[in-house]
Amino acid sequence: MKHILLSGILLATLVSGYAQQSDKNNNPVFEGWYADPEGIIFGDQYWIYPTYSAPYEKQVFFDAFSSPDLVHWTKHEKVLDTANVKWAKRAVWAPSIIENGGKYFLFFGANDIQSNEEYGGIGVAVADRPEGPFRDHLGKPLIDKFYNGAQPIDQFVFRDADGTHYLIYGGWKHCNIAKLNEDFTGFIPFDNGETFREVTPENYVEGPFMFIRDGKYYFMWSEGGWTGPDYSVAYAIADSPMGPFKRIGKILQQDMDIATGAGHHSVIKVPEKDRWYIVYHRRPLGETDRNSRETCIEEMHFDEDGLIRPVKITDEGVKSDPLR
């Protein structure tokens, strides 16, 4: 009888523990102040590469996080440090990563340059593994000037269906696209001779991201000011990565019952499934420091016309979704 009773208690405890784990709020997805997250899948792991959210002078490294299921995360500290990028001194922002030829290339902004007279811009680092360590690929910035009015920050590397790689980037309400060469050391001019083509949609501010679904190019960006309540994510759809991109509307913004300043996102598609997640940052209620930003994930859905349904930000986040 005692054995049966103890077994029943143990079973109840296990069931209770499972329920608590299942019902656990999963946003933010990991501890710490992190912003501008790029989510991606390498092998059987989800990865997130965010900006370390702190005063500019302290933004001198990137941490990364990996997970088998979007719920349990492992922190990989300082996968890139400015000690390995001699020209980058501060404001290391918005990493974007891609695997190419067995190497992992991490694009990043540094130094927050305000004019062509300052040194910095967009760089690229390389490693043999997703967790690094990453080393400077060029020994200098890949883009160190303003073109078409775009501040060289908030870079996103995009692989088209034909294998062509593009760098889409830009702050100060301007966005450019440029075609990368094979080893990511420079760019290939477009047929008309230009290297940096402006593709800025209405209300664009920063944080571009692009993906393909059903042959259509979805171009997404952040609007508003990153320190304010109007920060949000909007999108457009086109037949080409060059656009033209006509703004459709916002799909992610703050909820005053949950958090403020929701924006600067990325998107993860689960392989071989029409399942999508949006990874973004937001500011907890009551936090007034501009750097108090945390990384969160929600499911992202489409309607029957292929339009993105508005995303509701939550504390629950997403449930476990193992890749194996």
JOFEN-V690861 format. One record per residue. N is the residue number from 1. RES is the residue in one small letter. PHI is phi in radians with two decimals (999 if undefined). PSI is psi in whole degrees, 0 to 359 (none if undefined). NEAR is the number of other C-alpha atoms within 10 Angstrom. Layout:
n->N res->RES phi->PHI psi->PSI near->NEAR
n->N res->RES phi->PHI psi->PSI near->NEAR
//
This chain:
n->1 res->m phi->999 psi->316 near->6
n->2 res->k phi->-1.08 psi->319 near->7
n->3 res->h phi->-1.10 psi->317 near->8
n->4 res->i phi->-1.11 psi->319 near->9
n->5 res->l phi->-1.12 psi->314 near->10
n->6 res->l phi->-1.11 psi->321 near->11
n->7 res->s phi->-1.09 psi->320 near->12
n->8 res->g phi->-1.13 psi->319 near->12
n->9 res->i phi->-1.12 psi->317 near->12
n->10 res->l phi->-1.09 psi->316 near->12
n->11 res->l phi->-1.09 psi->316 near->12
n->12 res->a phi->-1.08 psi->320 near->12
n->13 res->t phi->-1.12 psi->317 near->12
n->14 res->l phi->-1.12 psi->316 near->12
n->15 res->v phi->-1.09 psi->317 near->12
n->16 res->s phi->-1.10 psi->317 near->12
n->17 res->g phi->-1.12 psi->322 near->12
n->18 res->y phi->-1.14 psi->318 near->12
n->19 res->a phi->-1.10 psi->318 near->11
n->20 res->q phi->-1.12 psi->319 near->11
n->21 res->q phi->-1.17 psi->319 near->11
n->22 res->s phi->-1.17 psi->325 near->13
n->23 res->d phi->-1.56 psi->358 near->11
n->24 res->k phi->-1.08 psi->139 near->14
n->25 res->n phi->-1.21 psi->130 near->16
n->26 res->n phi->-1.86 psi->3 near->22
n->27 res->n phi->-1.92 psi->131 near->19
n->28 res->p phi->-1.20 psi->160 near->22
n->29 res->v phi->-1.38 psi->337 near->21
n->30 res->f phi->-2.62 psi->163 near->17
n->31 res->e phi->-1.35 psi->153 near->11
n->32 res->g phi->1.90 psi->163 near->13
n->33 res->w phi->-1.55 psi->109 near->19
n->34 res->y phi->-2.44 psi->142 near->25
n->35 res->a phi->-2.35 psi->177 near->28
n->36 res->d phi->0.87 psi->48 near->28
n->37 res->p phi->-1.33 psi->134 near->30
n->38 res->e phi->-1.84 psi->120 near->26
n->39 res->g phi->-1.74 psi->142 near->24
n->40 res->i phi->-2.76 psi->162 near->21
n->41 res->i phi->-1.98 psi->129 near->18
n->42 res->f phi->-2.18 psi->116 near->12
n->43 res->g phi->1.10 psi->236 near->10
n->44 res->d phi->-1.87 psi->28 near->13
n->45 res->q phi->-2.28 psi->138 near->18
n->46 res->y phi->-1.41 psi->145 near->22
n->47 res->w phi->-2.28 psi->146 near->26
n->48 res->i phi->-2.26 psi->129 near->26
n->49 res->y phi->-2.03 psi->106 near->26
n->50 res->p phi->-1.92 psi->169 near->26
n->51 res->t phi->-1.34 psi->137 near->25
n->52 res->y phi->-1.31 psi->114 near->28
n->53 res->s phi->-1.50 psi->104 near->22
n->54 res->a phi->-2.80 psi->173 near->18
n->55 res->p phi->-0.94 psi->147 near->11
n->56 res->y phi->-0.89 psi->321 near->17
n->57 res->e phi->-1.19 psi->341 near->11
n->58 res->k phi->-1.70 psi->355 near->13
n->59 res->q phi->-1.52 psi->79 near->20
n->60 res->v phi->-2.17 psi->15 near->23
n->61 res->f phi->-2.78 psi->166 near->20
n->62 res->f phi->-2.12 psi->136 near->24
n->63 res->d phi->-1.72 psi->158 near->18
n->64 res->a phi->-2.29 psi->161 near->24
n->65 res->f phi->-2.38 psi->137 near->22
n->66 res->s phi->-2.17 psi->152 near->24
n->67 res->s phi->-2.67 psi->143 near->19
n->68 res->p phi->-1.45 psi->348 near->19
n->69 res->d phi->-2.60 psi->9 near->17
n->70 res->l phi->1.30 psi->0 near->22
n->71 res->v phi->-2.02 psi->316 near->21
n->72 res->h phi->-1.78 psi->119 near->13
n->73 res->w phi->-2.05 psi->141 near->19
n->74 res->t phi->-1.94 psi->130 near->12
n->75 res->k phi->-1.55 psi->132 near->16
n->76 res->h phi->-2.00 psi->107 near->16
n->77 res->e phi->-1.38 psi->138 near->15
n->78 res->k phi->0.85 psi->57 near->17
n->79 res->v phi->-1.14 psi->333 near->21
n->80 res->l phi->-2.39 psi->134 near->26
n->81 res->d phi->-2.28 psi->143 near->21
n->82 res->t phi->-1.12 psi->348 near->19
n->83 res->a phi->-1.07 psi->336 near->13
n->84 res->n phi->-1.78 psi->6 near->16
n->85 res->v phi->-2.34 psi->91 near->22
n->86 res->k phi->-1.10 psi->333 near->11
n->87 res->w phi->-1.50 psi->345 near->18
n->88 res->a phi->-1.58 psi->123 near->27
n->89 res->k phi->-2.00 psi->334 near->20
n->90 res->r phi->-2.90 psi->173 near->19
n->91 res->a phi->0.86 psi->53 near->24
n->92 res->v phi->-1.46 psi->115 near->29
n->93 res->w phi->-2.23 psi->155 near->28
n->94 res->a phi->0.83 psi->63 near->27
n->95 res->p phi->-1.12 psi->145 near->28
n->96 res->s phi->-2.36 psi->130 near->27
n->97 res->i phi->-2.23 psi->150 near->25
n->98 res->i phi->-2.65 psi->149 near->19
n->99 res->e phi->-1.62 psi->136 near->16
n->100 res->n phi->-2.64 psi->118 near->13
n->101 res->g phi->1.10 psi->33 near->8
n->102 res->g phi->1.43 psi->0 near->9
n->103 res->k phi->-1.96 psi->159 near->13
n->104 res->y phi->-1.98 psi->123 near->19
n->105 res->f phi->-1.94 psi->124 near->28
n->106 res->l phi->-1.96 psi->114 near->27
n->107 res->f phi->-1.63 psi->143 near->26
n->108 res->f phi->-2.70 psi->157 near->28
n->109 res->g phi->-1.79 psi->152 near->29
n->110 res->a phi->-2.65 psi->147 near->28
n->111 res->n phi->1.42 psi->351 near->22
n->112 res->d phi->0.84 psi->55 near->21
n->113 res->i phi->-1.18 psi->144 near->20
n->114 res->q phi->-1.90 psi->355 near->15
n->115 res->s phi->-2.84 psi->172 near->13
n->116 res->n phi->-1.28 psi->351 near->13
n->117 res->e phi->-1.47 psi->347 near->9
n->118 res->e phi->-1.70 psi->154 near->12
n->119 res->y phi->-1.80 psi->128 near->18
n->120 res->g phi->2.72 psi->206 near->27
n->121 res->g phi->2.17 psi->222 near->28
n->122 res->i phi->-1.82 psi->128 near->28
n->123 res->g phi->-2.07 psi->177 near->28
n->124 res->v phi->-2.49 psi->135 near->25
n->125 res->a phi->-2.11 psi->162 near->22
n->126 res->v phi->-2.40 psi->148 near->23
n->127 res->a phi->-2.61 psi->167 near->20
n->128 res->d phi->-1.56 psi->346 near->14
n->129 res->r phi->-2.41 psi->157 near->15
n->130 res->p phi->-1.06 psi->331 near->23
n->131 res->e phi->-1.54 psi->6 near->20
n->132 res->g phi->1.33 psi->201 near->19
n->133 res->p phi->-1.28 psi->144 near->17
n->134 res->f phi->-1.61 psi->145 near->23
n->135 res->r phi->-2.20 psi->154 near->21
n->136 res->d phi->-1.05 psi->130 near->24
n->137 res->h phi->-1.45 psi->330 near->21
n->138 res->l phi->-2.06 psi->336 near->15
n->139 res->g phi->1.38 psi->7 near->15
n->140 res->k phi->-2.85 psi->167 near->18
n->141 res->p phi->-1.14 psi->150 near->23
n->142 res->l phi->-1.33 psi->320 near->21
n->143 res->i phi->-2.27 psi->120 near->18
n->144 res->d phi->-2.19 psi->16 near->22
n->145 res->k phi->-2.36 psi->164 near->21
n->146 res->f phi->-1.49 psi->126 near->17
n->147 res->y phi->-2.16 psi->134 near->18
n->148 res->n phi->0.97 psi->27 near->15
n->149 res->g phi->1.43 psi->2 near->15
n->150 res->a phi->-1.53 psi->121 near->21
n->151 res->q phi->-1.12 psi->134 near->28
n->152 res->p phi->-1.34 psi->79 near->31
n->153 res->i phi->-2.50 psi->178 near->32
n->154 res->d phi->0.91 psi->56 near->26
n->155 res->q phi->-1.45 psi->144 near->29
n->156 res->f phi->-2.35 psi->126 near->26
n->157 res->v phi->-1.65 psi->128 near->24
n->158 res->f phi->-2.17 psi->129 near->22
n->159 res->r phi->-1.75 psi->119 near->18
n->160 res->d phi->-1.35 psi->170 near->15
n->161 res->a phi->-1.07 psi->332 near->9
n->162 res->d phi->-1.57 psi->6 near->6
n->163 res->g phi->1.59 psi->354 near->8
n->164 res->t phi->-1.20 psi->139 near->12
n->165 res->h phi->-1.86 psi->135 near->20
n->166 res->y phi->-2.15 psi->150 near->20
n->167 res->l phi->-1.90 psi->121 near->20
n->168 res->i phi->-1.95 psi->129 near->25
n->169 res->y phi->-2.76 psi->171 near->27
n->170 res->g phi->2.39 psi->135 near->29
n->171 res->g phi->-2.00 psi->187 near->20
n->172 res->w phi->1.07 psi->33 near->14
n->173 res->k phi->1.19 psi->24 near->19
n->174 res->h phi->-2.33 psi->141 near->22
n->175 res->c phi->-2.27 psi->132 near->30
n->176 res->n phi->-2.03 psi->156 near->24
n->177 res->i phi->-2.19 psi->140 near->22
n->178 res->a phi->-2.47 psi->146 near->22
n->179 res->k phi->-1.59 psi->119 near->21
n->180 res->l phi->-1.34 psi->149 near->20
n->181 res->n phi->-1.40 psi->179 near->14
n->182 res->e phi->-1.14 psi->325 near->13
n->183 res->d phi->-1.80 psi->13 near->11
n->184 res->f phi->1.04 psi->33 near->20
n->185 res->t phi->-1.75 psi->355 near->13
n->186 res->g phi->-3.11 psi->200 near->14
n->187 res->f phi->-2.24 psi->157 near->19
n->188 res->i phi->-1.87 psi->122 near->15
n->189 res->p phi->-1.08 psi->151 near->15
n->190 res->f phi->-1.26 psi->171 near->12
n->191 res->d phi->-1.03 psi->331 near->7
n->192 res->n phi->-1.50 psi->4 near->6
n->193 res->g phi->1.66 psi->346 near->8
n->194 res->e phi->-1.40 psi->148 near->10
n->195 res->t phi->-1.73 psi->321 near->17
n->196 res->f phi->-2.02 psi->110 near->21
n->197 res->r phi->-1.79 psi->128 near->17
n->198 res->e phi->-1.38 psi->134 near->20
n->199 res->v phi->-2.29 psi->27 near->20
n->200 res->t phi->-1.09 psi->121 near->23
n->201 res->p phi->-1.54 psi->172 near->22
n->202 res->e phi->-1.03 psi->134 near->17
n->203 res->n phi->1.26 psi->5 near->15
n->204 res->y phi->-1.05 psi->138 near->24
n->205 res->v phi->-2.12 psi->308 near->23
n->206 res->e phi->-2.96 psi->186 near->29
n->207 res->g phi->1.08 psi->53 near->26
n->208 res->p phi->-1.27 psi->152 near->27
n->209 res->f phi->-2.66 psi->146 near->24
n->210 res->m phi->-2.43 psi->144 near->21
n->211 res->f phi->-2.58 psi->166 near->19
n->212 res->i phi->-1.97 psi->135 near->17
n->213 res->r phi->-2.49 psi->126 near->11
n->214 res->d phi->0.91 psi->41 near->6
n->215 res->g phi->1.36 psi->0 near->11
n->216 res->k phi->-1.82 psi->148 near->14
n->217 res->y phi->-1.73 psi->118 near->20
n->218 res->y phi->-1.71 psi->117 near->22
n->219 res->f phi->-1.91 psi->126 near->23
n->220 res->m phi->-2.18 psi->155 near->28
n->221 res->w phi->-2.78 psi->171 near->25
n->222 res->s phi->-1.79 psi->143 near->27
n->223 res->e phi->-2.08 psi->164 near->22
n->224 res->g phi->1.40 psi->189 near->18
n->225 res->g phi->-1.76 psi->135 near->14
n->226 res->w phi->-1.16 psi->341 near->19
n->227 res->t phi->-1.65 psi->356 near->16
n->228 res->g phi->-1.97 psi->178 near->14
n->229 res->p phi->-1.31 psi->346 near->17
n->230 res->d phi->-1.59 psi->4 near->17
n->231 res->y phi->-1.09 psi->135 near->21
n->232 res->s phi->-2.90 psi->174 near->25
n->233 res->v phi->-2.13 psi->132 near->28
n->234 res->a phi->-2.22 psi->174 near->24
n->235 res->y phi->-2.72 psi->167 near->25
n->236 res->a phi->-2.47 psi->166 near->22
n->237 res->i phi->-2.28 psi->139 near->23
n->238 res->a phi->-2.51 psi->174 near->16
n->239 res->d phi->-1.65 psi->359 near->13
n->240 res->s phi->-2.61 psi->152 near->14
n->241 res->p phi->-1.15 psi->348 near->21
n->242 res->m phi->-1.56 psi->355 near->15
n->243 res->g phi->1.51 psi->207 near->17
n->244 res->p phi->-1.26 psi->148 near->14
n->245 res->f phi->-1.87 psi->108 near->21
n->246 res->k phi->-1.70 psi->121 near->14
n->247 res->r phi->-0.99 psi->131 near->16
n->248 res->i phi->-1.68 psi->315 near->14
n->249 res->g phi->2.75 psi->179 near->16
n->250 res->k phi->-1.40 psi->146 near->19
n->251 res->i phi->-2.23 psi->352 near->17
n->252 res->l phi->-2.51 psi->128 near->25
n->253 res->q phi->-2.77 psi->174 near->24
n->254 res->q phi->-1.16 psi->159 near->20
n->255 res->d phi->-2.31 psi->115 near->15
n->256 res->m phi->-1.17 psi->354 near->11
n->257 res->d phi->-1.59 psi->348 near->9
n->258 res->i phi->-2.11 psi->300 near->14
n->259 res->a phi->-2.92 psi->167 near->21
n->260 res->t phi->-2.01 psi->169 near->25
n->261 res->g phi->1.02 psi->45 near->26
n->262 res->a phi->-1.41 psi->121 near->28
n->263 res->g phi->-3.07 psi->198 near->30
n->264 res->h phi->0.64 psi->86 near->28
n->265 res->h phi->-2.05 psi->180 near->29
n->266 res->s phi->-2.59 psi->175 near->26
n->267 res->v phi->-2.30 psi->139 near->21
n->268 res->i phi->-2.03 psi->130 near->21
n->269 res->k phi->-1.87 psi->131 near->17
n->270 res->v phi->-1.29 psi->128 near->15
n->271 res->p phi->-0.97 psi->137 near->10
n->272 res->e phi->1.11 psi->16 near->6
n->273 res->k phi->-2.40 psi->152 near->7
n->274 res->d phi->-1.60 psi->56 near->10
n->275 res->r phi->-2.10 psi->130 near->13
n->276 res->w phi->-2.29 psi->145 near->16
n->277 res->y phi->-2.24 psi->144 near->18
n->278 res->i phi->-1.90 psi->128 near->20
n->279 res->v phi->-1.90 psi->129 near->25
n->280 res->y phi->-2.66 psi->172 near->29
n->281 res->h phi->-2.02 psi->159 near->26
n->282 res->r phi->-2.68 psi->169 near->29
n->283 res->r phi->-1.95 psi->125 near->26
n->284 res->p phi->-1.05 psi->149 near->17
n->285 res->l phi->-1.00 psi->136 near->13
n->286 res->g phi->1.59 psi->346 near->8
n->287 res->e phi->-1.46 psi->128 near->12
n->288 res->t phi->-1.92 psi->342 near->11
n->289 res->d phi->-1.16 psi->131 near->10
n->290 res->r phi->-1.12 psi->338 near->14
n->291 res->n phi->-1.59 psi->1 near->18
n->292 res->s phi->-1.44 psi->76 near->18
n->293 res->r phi->-2.15 psi->143 near->28
n->294 res->e phi->-2.31 psi->154 near->25
n->295 res->t phi->-1.61 psi->134 near->26
n->296 res->c phi->-2.38 psi->163 near->26
n->297 res->i phi->-2.37 psi->140 near->29
n->298 res->e phi->-2.35 psi->160 near->22
n->299 res->e phi->-1.27 psi->149 near->17
n->300 res->m phi->-2.17 psi->131 near->20
n->301 res->h phi->-2.18 psi->160 near->16
n->302 res->f phi->-2.08 psi->152 near->13
n->303 res->d phi->-1.58 psi->184 near->8
n->304 res->e phi->-1.18 psi->344 near->6
n->305 res->d phi->-1.68 psi->3 near->6
n->306 res->g phi->1.49 psi->7 near->13
n->307 res->l phi->-1.41 psi->148 near->16
n->308 res->i phi->-1.38 psi->127 near->19
n->309 res->r phi->-1.29 psi->145 near->13
n->310 res->p phi->-0.95 psi->138 near->16
n->311 res->v phi->-1.66 psi->128 near->16
n->312 res->k phi->-1.59 psi->123 near->15
n->313 res->i phi->-1.35 psi->142 near->23
n->314 res->t phi->-2.42 psi->165 near->18
n->315 res->d phi->-1.50 psi->333 near->16
n->316 res->e phi->-1.20 psi->325 near->17
n->317 res->g phi->1.20 psi->224 near->20
n->318 res->v phi->-2.03 psi->157 near->19
n->319 res->k phi->-1.50 psi->169 near->17
n->320 res->s phi->-1.03 psi->133 near->13
n->321 res->d phi->-2.43 psi->78 near->13
n->322 res->p phi->-1.10 psi->147 near->14
n->323 res->l phi->-1.58 psi->355 near->15
n->324 res->r phi->-2.51 psi->none near->8
//
